[in-house]
Amino acid sequence: MRNILMVEDDSTIAFAVKYAVEQEGFNLDIAENLENARKIVNSKEYDLILLDVMLPDGNGYEFLKQLREHDEDTPVIFLTACDEEVNIVMGLDIGGDDYITKPFRVRELISRINAILRRKGKSQDSNKKILKFKNISIHTLEARVFKNNEEIFLTSAEYKLLLILIQNKNMVLSRAQILEKLWDVTYDFINDNTLSVYIKRLREKIEDDSSKPQYILTVRGLGYKWNGSDDNENTI
């Protein structure tokens, strides 16, 4: 059974989520503040953490910074009422894997949990070990990305977004198609601003000039596409 820790001071939200995710076969523990969360994570291993941003004794950003000093692997999904781009970017920059704004639908949350755990729990299935596009290479069996031979660190959602675009290279994908592939949930359930942030962040990491992207192109009025073909078609 997968163990999840939820750090949330709103007991109504916490117990509603606990009931829903345990129906899906997870075990969920609740910490109502950061002090309890620190004690719990030091005594038990978790497969994923759901982390509220505003808590009675501090904020989730500081908690994650401390966690990442000794734990670089446990996925963290931020839960917050603030959907401004700067807050989403901050959460992802300090090591968060995803960001969900309140109020959220439990179905969306469970889909994102499942997507992250699938991504975390297995290597990507591919006929090639390395995908290469000019100065970008993706080592799919290790889930690592390199630009000019230097590793680029992507969140789980950013990495999955990159693979979705590459697997459909030179094809235009609508925003709805991308979001549904990212989280296995219909477009109506997801804050539209989230994809814009992820596209922007991914461009900043892989493009030489994110204001003039060469890989991730915007097709106005339609969506996005990955521009180019694998430079190393025979890599195995």
C-alpha positions, 0 to 999 in steps of 0.5 A, a space after each residue: 500500500 502506498 503511503 501519503 502524508 497530507 499537511 493540512 490544517 483544514 480538517 474538513 478538507 483533510 478528512 474528505 481527501 483521506 476518505 477519497 484516496 483511501 478508497 483508491 487503495 492508499 494510506 493517508 496520514 494527516 499532519 495539521 501543522 509543520 511541527 507534526 509534519 516534521 516529526 512524522 516524516 522523520 519516523 515514517 517513509 512516504 511515497 508522496 506528500 500533499 502540502 498546504 502552503 499556509 499553515 498555522 506555524 509557517 508555510 509549506 515552501 519553507 518545509 519543502 526547502 528543509 525536506 529537500 536538504 535530505 530527501 530529493 526524491 519524495 514527490 510533493 504536490 502543493 495545495 493552495 488557494 493562491 493560483 497566481 503564476 509567481 506562487 506556482 513558479 516558486 513552489 516548483 522552483 524549490 522542488 515541488 512536483 505539482 501545484 493544485 489550487 483550492 477549491 479542487 476536485 478530488 478526482 483531479 487530485 487522485 489523477 495527479 497523484 496517480 500520474 506522479 507515482 506512475 512516473 516515479 515508480 517506473 522507467 519510461 517505456 521506450 524503444 530507445 534509451 536516448 532521444 537526441 534533438 540537436 543539443 538536447 538529449 533525453 535518457 528515458 531509462 533514467 528519466 534524465 535530460 541534458 542540454 549541451 551535455 549538462 543535466 537539466 533538472 525537471 519536475 515530474 510534470 515537466 518531464 512528462 510534458 516534455 515526453 508528451 510533446 516529443 512523442 507527438 513531435 511535429 503534431 499540434 496538440 491542443 491545450 486540452 489534449 496536453 492536460 488530459 495526457 498529463 493528468 489523465 483527467 478532462 480539461 474542465 477539471 484543471 486550472 488553465 493557467 497551470 499549463 501556461 506556467 509549465 510550458 514557460 518553465 520548460 522553455 526556460 530550461 531547454 531553449 537557448 532563448 525562451 522568448 524565441 523558442 525553437 523546440 516548443 512552438 506555439 501554434 496560435 489558436 490551436 496549441 503547441 507542438 514539438 519542432 524537429 525530429 530525433 537526430 539519432 534515430 538508430 540509438 538503442 
